[in-house]
């Protein structure tokens, strides 16, 4: 009987210990305090908040070909905003692109051939959809360089809307910060007209046909927004 009593007391002491540890763990979880301190992660310098940039100048060229000759449309009116930030950390610079909205007025597309302009305006349904837009969904930094001539390359995905038709489009954007809080963004991509519900134009009873593929090249210039003054409203 004495042996049984000793075993029971040992078991009761063990149970108390388990209960005490459980209570301590529950209290730590409730207060948000970790049970063991975590060592700081290396290269954990925070990225600076992304700054706002606006732009209305640049150059966009849409070019293609027909069975007779090549053609191109150009615009120098690229409007919109970008949020971009850079912060130095050990191991190299880090950058992020958190927002991008680009708008191009359809009527800003010009050609040396006025007939080409009017055909493009009709195909792009410029009365119902006066703008071509691109809105960022996701951006991932793939390349970067240090120094005064830093360059950042992002693999991005965004929604391109042409003639009222929206499609998710992947792009490779090259972002170059410049002096005076300037920013330039460039890209190049091939698109198919039919992906946006546009039939390639034809002429002379189909004897002249436009190819379905269009090459887009763009270079966009932006300036950093001035911080708003507290208490003042525009």
C-alpha positions in Angstrom: 0.0 0.0 0.0 2.9 2.3 0.8 4.4 1.7 -2.7 1.0 2.5 -4.3 0.8 5.7 -2.4 4.3 6.8 -3.5 3.4 6.1 -7.2 0.2 8.1 -6.9 2.1 11.1 -5.3 4.7 11.0 -8.1 2.0 10.9 -10.8 0.1 13.8 -9.1 3.4 15.9 -9.0 4.0 15.2 -12.7 0.4 16.2 -13.5 0.9 19.5 -11.6 4.0 20.2 -13.6 2.3 19.6 -16.9 -0.6 21.8 -15.9 1.8 24.6 -14.8 3.7 24.5 -18.1 0.3 24.6 -20.0 -0.9 27.6 -18.1 2.4 29.5 -18.7 2.2 28.7 -22.4 -1.4 29.9 -22.6 -0.6 33.2 -20.8 2.3 33.8 -23.2 0.1 33.2 -26.2 -2.6 35.5 -24.8 -0.1 38.4 -24.3 1.6 37.8 -27.7 4.9 37.2 -26.0 7.0 34.4 -27.5 8.1 31.6 -25.2 11.7 31.9 -26.5 13.2 35.1 -28.0 13.7 35.0 -31.8 16.9 36.2 -33.3 16.6 39.0 -35.8 16.6 37.9 -39.4 19.5 39.0 -41.5 18.9 41.6 -44.2 15.7 42.6 -42.6 16.1 46.4 -43.2 12.6 47.7 -44.0 11.8 48.9 -47.5 11.0 52.6 -47.5 7.3 53.5 -48.3 6.7 53.8 -52.0 6.7 57.4 -53.3 4.0 58.6 -55.7 5.0 59.6 -59.2 2.9 61.1 -62.0 3.6 61.3 -65.7 2.1 62.7 -68.9 5.0 62.6 -71.3 6.8 59.8 -73.1 6.5 57.9 -76.3 4.4 54.9 -77.3 4.7 53.3 -80.7 2.4 50.6 -82.1 3.7 49.0 -85.3 2.6 46.2 -87.6 2.7 45.2 -91.2 0.3 44.6 -94.2 0.7 42.7 -97.4 1.7 46.0 -99.0 3.7 48.0 -96.4 4.5 48.4 -92.7 2.6 50.9 -90.6 2.9 52.6 -87.2 0.9 54.8 -84.8 2.6 57.0 -82.2 1.5 58.8 -79.1 3.3 61.2 -76.8 0.5 61.5 -74.3 1.0 58.9 -71.6 -0.8 59.8 -68.4 -1.1 58.1 -65.1 0.5 57.4 -61.7 3.1 55.0 -60.2 4.1 54.1 -56.7 7.8 53.1 -56.5 10.2 52.8 -53.5 13.8 51.9 -53.0 15.7 51.1 -49.8 19.3 49.9 -49.2 20.0 46.7 -47.3 23.0 44.5 -46.9 23.4 42.2 -49.9 22.2 44.8 -52.4 19.3 47.3 -53.0 15.7 46.4 -52.7 12.9 48.1 -54.7 9.2 47.7 -55.0 6.5 48.7 -57.4 3.2 48.8 -55.6 0.9 50.5 -58.0 0.7 51.6 -61.7 -2.1 53.1 -63.7 -1.4 54.2 -67.3 -3.9 55.9 -69.6 -3.4 56.8 -73.3 -6.1 58.8 -75.2 -7.0 56.9 -78.4 -7.1 60.3 -80.3 -3.5 60.9 -79.3 -2.4 58.0 -81.7 -1.1 59.7 -84.8 0.2 58.4 -88.2 1.7 60.0 -91.3 -1.3 58.3 -93.1 -4.5 60.0 -92.0 -6.5 57.1 -93.4 -4.6 54.8 -91.0 -5.5 57.1 -88.1 -9.3 57.0 -88.9 -9.2 53.2 -89.4 -7.5 52.8 -86.0 -10.0 55.1 -84.3 -12.9 53.1 -85.7 -11.3 49.7 -84.7 -10.5 51.0 -81.2 -14.1 52.2 -80.8 -12.8 55.6 -79.6 -16.3 57.1 -79.0 -17.3 54.4 -76.6 -13.8 53.7 -75.2 -11.7 56.9 -75.5 -8.8 55.5 -73.4 -6.4 52.6 -73.5 -5.5 51.7 -69.9 -3.1 49.4 -68.0 -3.5 48.8 -64.3 -1.0 46.8 -62.3 -2.0 43.7 -60.5 1.3 42.3 -59.3 5.0 43.2 -59.6 8.2 41.2 -58.7 11.7 42.6 -58.8 13.9 40.3 -61.0 17.1 42.4 -61.6 18.7 45.4 -59.9 21.9 47.3 -60.0 23.6 49.7 -57.5 25.2 53.1 -57.8 24.2 56.4 -59.4 23.0 54.6 -62.6 20.7 52.1 -60.8 18.3 50.1 -62.9 15.4 47.9 -61.6 13.7 45.3 -63.8 10.2 44.0 -62.7 8.2 41.1 -64.0 4.6 42.5 -63.8 1.1 41.4 -64.5 -1.7 43.9 -65.1 -5.0 44.4 -66.8 -4.8 46.0 -70.3 -8.0 47.4 -71.6 -8.3 48.1 -75.3 -11.6 48.9 -77.1 -13.5 48.0 -73.9 -11.9 44.5 -73.8 -9.8 43.7 -70.7 -7.1 41.0 -70.6 -4.4 40.1 -68.1 -1.0 41.0 -69.7 2.5 40.1 -68.4 5.2 42.7 -69.0 8.9 43.3 -68.3 9.3 46.8 -67.0 12.7 48.6 -66.7 12.6 51.3 -64.1 15.4 53.9 -64.0 15.4 56.6 -61.2 16.8 59.9 -62.5 18.1 63.2 -61.0 15.6 65.6 -59.7 13.2 62.9 -58.4 12.5 61.7 -61.9 11.6 58.2 -63.0 11.5 56.6 -66.4 9.8 53.3 -67.3 10.2 51.4 -70.5 8.8 48.1 -72.0 8.1 46.3 -75.2 5.6 43.6 -76.0 3.8 41.9 -78.9 0.0 41.7 -78.9 -2.7 40.2 -81.2 -5.6 42.4 -82.3 -8.0 39.5 -82.1 -7.3 39.1 -78.4 -9.1 42.4 -77.9 -12.0 41.7 -80.3 -10.4 43.7 -83.1 -10.4 42.2 -86.6 -7.2 43.1 -88.6 -8.1 45.7 -91.2 -8.3 45.0 -94.9 -8.6 47.1 -98.0 -9.2 46.9 -101.7 -11.6 43.9 -101.4 -9.2 42.0 -99.2 -6.2 42.4 -101.5 -4.4 44.3 -98.7 -4.5 42.7 -95.3 -3.0 43.7 -92.0 -1.1 41.2 -89.9 -2.7 40.2 -86.6 0.4 40.9 -84.5 1.2 44.4 -83.2 4.5 45.4 -81.5 4.1 47.9 -78.7 7.2 49.9 -77.5 6.8 52.5 -74.7 9.0 54.9 -72.7 7.3 56.9 -69.9 8.6 59.9 -68.0 7.4 60.6 -64.5 8.1 63.1 -61.7 7.7 62.6 -58.0 4.7 64.2 -56.4 5.2 66.9 -53.9 4.1 66.0 -50.4 0.8 67.8 -49.5 1.0 70.6 -47.0 -0.9 69.9 -43.8 -4.1 72.0 -43.6 -4.1 73.0 -47.3 -6.4 71.5 -49.9 -6.3 71.9 -53.6 
